[in-house]
């Protein structure tokens, strides 16, 4: 036990202080003889017959007669003699140099059992000697209490008899040399035995922990000086440095061995087990003082020196991630957290893995295989080839499917790593940032990321998505929104999203307006109001157009039009600056860009002109441009040879298809038009015409026209007849247009989009530069470029070369001026 505990455990002896006259004579030698005899009895455990009150009185008399100094040194001499003559020989009897063990565990004793037995015998001897000495000195201190506490020791600043006796035990027992090896002291053997016992326990043997604990307590109760300074405990000056050194050597060797022999998971489990064992050893066997120090040693030697190797092993972090070994990943995280708050090696490894997986997803999307399928089906009219829609360009269908799969794959990858982050990496902020940076890197390396993400939203916001519940679609959209934050060129995404949204809104393909508005709200929360302002204006136009159509319908009814076959019209009036009209126009061939607008049938033209007059009367100064390629029409068609009694069907077709079909009202039965004749009469662009004719004459379930010769492709010389034998079991038949849905852009279209984006960025960059200079008045070139980049990052990744070019343009147009003779170069704003 500790010395303090031993003192407290000794029953306090109540001694009455006796008076002593100044003329009372005290013979020191006689009194000392009585005290010395009593001390001997205490040390030989024969103190039961002693009168402690009488002994206290004798000591009191000596001190009172100014003989305290002689008494103090006589007691010290007695204890020294006792330790040397009685205690030391008993300790030496159970001790030999064979107990000396080096850090590698080498000893002259051949087996661990021999070492353990011999070591325990020596520890028992020291433990008994220490506890006996401690007990005896507690009793002695009670006898000499007056001398210690009130007079001599206090007045002369001498250590107490107890403290002095502890120092004597240190010097005359622990630091006594071995007779057979004068250069070796007992304490060295003690430390060697304690360390050997601890090593044996580390290697799996069972040891007597209480013995080690007792000796550790003994060393904690002894000090290098007689002043009992806490930082000079023998435990801290003698044992702990040796223990930490041995621990360092042990775990350095064990770490090297484990790296060579064990896999990463085994290493992590063993390292964590070792770390816990060492903390438990400090709590139960050694001292809490050592706990933080041994933690540093284990962390340095076993973990810090090896964790990078473990992470990058073939069965390391990549293997764990590939095989969902979250438990082992949690261990890796806990281990590296002990030695590196930034988790640098783990961060780099996981980032590399994510980027590699993402790059593979990009590669697969760029080169889609022919076995790709989507987990969604579309309504009739948007079906794949052979299911009611005409044969389309398979490569385009394949690429569009690959685009949706690209997003699905990234969402799956992100879902996996979100689970890893939360379940294995404790949602660590630095790793979360690293994950986000990795996704940002590979997503923006893929040049079609903005387009593909927009197609993904389009796919899930269309009507007729089967196989997914509304809640599942909502979850998918939420996940897709999280990918939007990784897209750096948000202006590119906005362009594609507006293009796809415009088709959903105008073709009435949105699952619901509420879903569309909810999607915009989610985008606003993710990327801010600026991004969604123009998109929200599109919804505003749709709402205004709905009211306008209703007003026009009332206006027509009030006019009392006598034509019973008059067609109803619903018009969406679109603000040209808010809608992507450049992407919504019809598809022209290179030699057709100057082709006049579509020629509508007379009955439709009359209605169109009527609406124009009504609208322009209300809104003077505006101009309407009709986008025939973006509309739809509902026709009631009569098929005289259709089987069954009911020979009419309601057809939902594109506006171009309506224009084509109405031409056949003027033909005699059995007559036909060539493709070229239809184009002459309608002025429909060639690409649009052929797609619509394919939809009307080639699709197996939508052949309201027949074609000669019958083939997949349409040529200008092909003839088209009205199919009087057309049949459909459905009263309402929707005839979709080949590739009329949103699809991946072809290479030429992509280049055109990039050019338009660059043109739009010119104005954005110049506006940012002017804003900055208007506020700053003067600014260096580098600072201007840096501030411009910071302002533009929310929209796109600005190219410094483009910024420099816009600065030059602003200088040429007298918005900015160079400041002469200024280094580094700087500019001045010109009001």
C-alpha positions, 0 to 999 in steps of 0.5 A, a space after each residue: 500500500 501507499 505510505 499515506 494509506 498505511 499511515 491512515 490505516 494505523 489506529 491513532 493512539 490518544 496520548 495525553 501530554 504530561 507536564 514537566 518541570 524545569 528542574 526535572 532531570 532527563 538522562 538521554 542515554 537511559 531514555 534512548 535505551 528505552 525507546 530503542 528497545 521499544 523500536 526493536 520490539 515494533 520492528 519484530 512485531 512484539 509491540 502488543 505489550 508496549 505502553 505507547 503513552 509512556 513511550 510518547 512521554 519519554 520522547 516528549 521529555 527529550 524534546 522538551 529538554 532541547 534534545 530533539 536533534 539527538 533523538 532525531 538522528 538516533 532514530 535515523 541511525 537505528 532505522 538505517 542499521 535495521 534496514 541494513 542488518 535485518 531487511 536487506 539480507 531477507 530481500 537479497 535472499 530472494 534475489 539474483 542477477 538471473 532475474 535481469 531481463 532485457 527489452 527483448 525478453 532475454 534472460 538466463 532463466 530458460 522458460 517464462 514459468 521459471 522467470 515468473 516464479 523467480 520474479 514473483 518470489 523477489 516481488 513478494 520479498 520486497 512487498 513484505 519488506 516495504 509493508 513491514 517498514 511502512 507499518 513500523 514507521 507509522 507506529 514510530 511516528 505516533 511515538 515521536 509525534 511531538 518532536 515531528 509536528 510541534 518542535 524539532 522537525 518543524 522548527 528546523 525544517 527537517 523531514 519527518 521521521 516517517 519521510 526520512 525512514 522512507 528515504 532510508 528504505 530507498 537508499 539502503 534497500 532499493 538502491 543497495 548493490 547486489 553482493 554478487 554484482 556491485 554495479 547492479 542495484 536492487 531497484 534495477 532488478 525490481 524494474 527488470 522483474 516488473 517489466 518482464 512480468 508485464 511483457 509476459 502478460 502482453 504475450 498472453 501469460 497470466 501474472 499476479 497483478 496485485 504484486 505488480 500493483 503493490 510494487 508500483 504503489 511502493 515506488 509511488 510512495 518513495 521520492 528522490 528527495 526528502 521533500 516529497 515532491 510529486 514529480 520526484 516519485 521513484 515511480 516517475 523517475 525510475 519505473 515509468 521511463 523504463 516502462 515506456 522505453 520497453 513498451 516502445 520497443 515492444 510495440 515497434 517490433 510487434 507493429 513490424 511483425 503484424 504488418 508482415 503477417 496480418 491483414 489490415 482488419 486483423 491489424 486494426 482489431 489487434 491494435 485497438 485491443 492493445 490500446 485498451 489493454 494498456 489503459 486497463 493495465 494503467 488502471 488496474 496494475 500500474 498507475 493512472 499517472 502513466 495512462 496518457 504517456 503509454 497512450 502516446 507510445 502505443 499510438 506512435 509505435 503501433 498505430 502512427 508508424 503503420 496506419 498508412 501501410 494498413 490503409 493502403 494494403 491490398 486488403 486495406 481500406 479499398 477492400 473494406 469499402 468494396 466489401 462493406 466491412 463497416 466494422 473494420 472501417 470504424 476501427 481504421 477511423 478510430 485508430 487514425 483519429 488517435 494519431 492524426 486529427 485530420 485523418 490525412 492518410 484515410 482522407 487521401 485513400 478514400 478520396 482516391 477510391 471515390 474518384 476512381 469509382 466515379 471515373 469508371 461511372 463516367 467512362 461507362 456513361 460515355 461508352 454505354 453498352 447495349 444491355 442498359 435498361 431503365 427501371 421505369 416505363 413510359 406512357 404510350 407515345 414515349 415507349 421504346 421501339 416496337 411498343 407503339 412508337 416508331 423506330 428511333 435512333 438506337 444510339 440516342 436511346 442508348 445514350 439517354 438511358 445511359 444518362 439516367 443510369 449515370 445519375 442512378 449510379 452516382 446516387 448509389 455510390 453516394 448512398 453507400 459512402 453516406 452510410 460509410 461516413 455515418 456508420 463507420 466514420 462518425 460523420 467526421 467533418 473533415 472526411 465529409 468535406 473530403 467526400 464532397 470534394 471527391 464527388 465534385 472532382 469526378 462529376 465535373 470531370 464529366 463534360 455532360 454532368 449538367 445535361 445528364 442530371 437534368 435528364 434525370 430530373 426530367 425522367 422522374 418528373 414526367 407523367 406516367 412513370 411506372 414502377 415507382 411510388 410518388 414517395 420513391 420519386 420524391 426521395 430520388 429527386 431529393 437525392 438528385 438535388 444533393 448532386 446539384 451542389 456538386 455541379 460547378 457549372 450551374 449555368 450549364 445545368 440551368 440551360 438544360 433544365 429550362 430546356 427539359 422543363 419547357 417541353 414538360 410544361 408545353 407538352 403537358 408531360 409534367 406529373 403535376 405542377 405541384 411537383 414541379 414547383 416543389 422541385 424549384 423550391 428544393 433547388 432554391 434551398 440548395 443553390 439560392 434564389 438567383 439560380 431559380 428566378 428565371 425558372 420561376 418566371 416560366 411557371 408564371 408565364 404558364 399561369 398567365 397563359 392559362 388565364 389568357 386562354 380562358 379569357 379568350 374562350 369567353 371572348 369567342 363565345 361572346 362573338 357568337 361564331 356560327 362555325 360549329 366545327 370551330 376548333 378550340 385553342 389554348 395558347 401559351 404565351 412565353 416571355 422570350 427572355 425567360 424561356 430557352 427559345 433557341 433550344 425550343 425551335 424546330 430542328 433545321 438542316 444546314 441548308 434550311 435555316 432561312 426556311 419560312 415558318 410553318 404553313 397552317 391549314 386555313 381553318 387553323 390559320 383563321 383561329 391563329 389570327 383571331 387570337 393574335 388580334 385579341 392579344 395584341 389589342 390588349 398588349 400593344 407593342 408586342 410581337 408573337 412568334 408561333 412555335 409549332 414544333 412545341 405544341 400538341 393537338 387533339 383530333 377526331 378522326 373517322 376511319 371508314 374501314 375500321 372494324 367494329 361499329 364505332 369508327 372514330 378515334 381521338 388522336 393526340 398528336 404534335 402540331 406538325 402531325 396535325 398540319 400533316 393529317 389535315 392535308 388528307 381531308 382534301 384528298 379523294 379516297 385512295 389518293 396520296 401525297 409524297 413527302 416532298 409534296 407535304 413539305 411544299 404545302 406545309 413548309 415543315 423543316 425536313 427533320 421535323 417532317 420526317 420524324 412526324 411521318 415516321 410517327 404517323 406511318 411507321 409505328 405499328 400501333 399508330 399507323 394512321 397513314 400508310 407508306 409506300 414503299 414501307 421502310 423504317 426511313 422516310 425519303 422525299 419520294 415516299 408516298 403516304 396514304 390515309 389508312 382507312 383500315 386503322 384500328 385501335 382498341 382505345 378510344 383515345 390514341 396518343 401518337 408520339 414523335 420519334 425522339 421528340 422526348 428529351 434526349 442526350 445532345 449529339 456532338 454538334 449540338 453539344 458544341 453549339 450549346 457550349 458556344 452559347 454558354 460561353 457567349 452568355 458568360 461574357 456578359 456575366 463576367 463583364 457585369 461582375 467586373 464592373 460591379 467590383 470596380 464601381 465599388 473599389 474604384 481602383 484595384 490591382 489586376 490580380 485582386 480584380 481577377 480573384 474577386 471576380 472568380 469568387 463572385 462567379 463561382 456560384 454560377 460557373 468555373 470562370 476561366 482566368 484567360 476569359 476574365 483577362 479578355 473581358 478586362 481588355 474589352 472593358 478597357 477598349 470600351 472605356 469602362 476601365 483604364 490602366 493606371 500608368 506606371 503601377 506595379 503590379 498592374 492595376 485598373 481604374 473605374 471610369 464613371 
